[in-house]
């Protein structure tokens, strides 16, 4: 499956799963050495959270003189290249989807535990292990 972006003279296609490619089409004007190009890619399928995005995008070429390189802006685990999810349309997967990401407070409430029970459980385990 590919899509041709006629204005940019670039073809976008899926390799497999979440791995896609961009390739120049006839009429593409190469970037001068040392320059950069910006391409905003908007996809029609969902990514429920920022961590759904792939890290370490890379560029390669059929030309053996071109060395493969990692795209610098994607070479960090902090996902700086992914904008914040601040609109429900960014994480809902279909019109009727009502799931929303947990807020920090909701996450804390879901992960909360009763310290007395935890201490009690640790005492029981220690007693069982040490007779």
PyMOL commands that set and color helices and strands:
alter all, ss='L'
color gray80, all
select helices_A, chain A and resi 50-52+72-74+88-90+104-111+115-130
alter helices_A, ss='H'
color red, helices_A
select strands_A, chain A and resi 2-5+10-16+19-24+58-59+69-70
alter strands_A, ss='S'
color yellow, strands_A
deselect
rebuild
show_as cartoon
